[in-house]
Amino acid sequence: MTGFMDDDSLRDGDAVMTPDGIRIFTGSSSTHHSTDDFAKISEIKGLPSRERNVLLAIDAGSSGGSGDSALLVGRSVADSGLSEGAMITDAKGHRIRYVGP
C-alpha cells in the first residue's frame, strides 16, 4: 500500500485497491498517510448498501472469488490522457474519480 501513503489527492471515502483488497480512505488530505487511514469495507459505517455491495463484489472478484467478472471491466491505468483527480465513467454509467496507479 506504499503507493498511496504520499498521495495528497486522496479524499475521505475514496476507495483504493491494495494487495489486500479494497480499502476506503478515512484519513485527511496531507503529505503522508498511515495504514490506519485505510479501512476495510466492513469497517465503514453508514456506507449505503448499494455501494457496499458493489465494492464487495469488486473486492471478491479481484481475489479470484465468486464476484461478477463483468464488474472487473474497466479503464486501464495505461490509458493515455488520465491524470490524478480526473472523473471517468464506467461501462454502467457510474462516475469514478481516478487517483492514479
For each residue, the residues with C-beta under 8 A, 3 or more apart:
1: 4 5 16 18 19 20 23 35 38
2: 5
3: 7 100 101
4: 1 7 10 16 18 25 33 38
5: 1 2 32 33 34
6: 31 32 33
7: 3 4 10 33 84 99 100
8: 29 30 31
9: 29 84 85 99 100
10: 4 7 14 16 25 27 29 33 99
11: 14 25 29 97
12: 25 26 27 28
13: 24 25 26
14: 10 11 24 25 97 99
15: 22 23 24 25 55
16: 1 4 10 22 23 24 25 38 99
17: 21 22 62
18: 1 4 21 22 23 38
19: 1
20: 1 23
21: 17 18 40 59 62 63
22: 15 16 17 18 41 55 58 59 62
23: 1 15 16 18 20 38 39 40
24: 13 14 15 16 38 39 40 41 43 44 47 55
25: 4 10 11 12 13 14 15 16 33 37 38
26: 12 13 37 38 39 44
27: 10 12 30 33 34 36 37 38
28: 12
29: 8 9 10 11
30: 8 27 33
31: 6 8
32: 5 6
33: 4 5 6 7 10 25 27 30 37 38
34: 5 27 37
35: 1 38
36: 27
37: 25 26 27 33 34
38: 1 4 16 18 23 24 25 26 27 33 35
39: 23 24 26 43 44
40: 21 23 24 43 44
41: 22 24 44 47 52 55 56 59
42:
43: 24 39 40
44: 24 26 39 40 41 47 52
45:
46:
47: 24 41 44 51 52 55
48: 51 52
49: 52 53
50: 53 54
51: 47 48 54 55
52: 41 44 47 48 49 55 56
53: 49 50 56 57
54: 50 51 57 58 71
55: 15 22 24 41 47 51 52 58 59
56: 41 52 53 59 60 67
57: 53 54 60 61 67 68 71
58: 22 54 55 61 62 67 71 72
59: 21 22 41 55 56 62 63 65 67
60: 56 57 63 65 66 67
61: 57 58 64 65 67 68 69 71 72
62: 17 21 22 58 59 67 72
63: 21 59 60
64: 61
65: 59 60 61
66: 60
67: 56 57 58 59 60 61 62 71 72
68: 57 61 71
69: 61 72 73
70: 73
71: 54 57 58 61 67 68
72: 58 61 62 67 69
73: 69 70 90 91
74: 90 91
75: 79 82 88 90 98
76: 79
77: 82 100 101
78:
79: 75 76 82
80:
81:
82: 75 77 79 86 88 98
83: 86 98
84: 7 9 98 99 100
85: 9 97 98 99
86: 82 83 97 98
87: 95 96 97 98
88: 75 82 95 96 97 98
89: 93 94 95 96
90: 73 74 75 93 94 96
91: 73 74
92:
93: 89 90
94: 89 90
95: 87 88 89
96: 87 88 89 90
97: 11 14 85 86 87 88
98: 75 82 83 84 85 86 87 88
99: 7 9 10 14 16 84 85
100: 3 7 9 77 84
101: 3 77
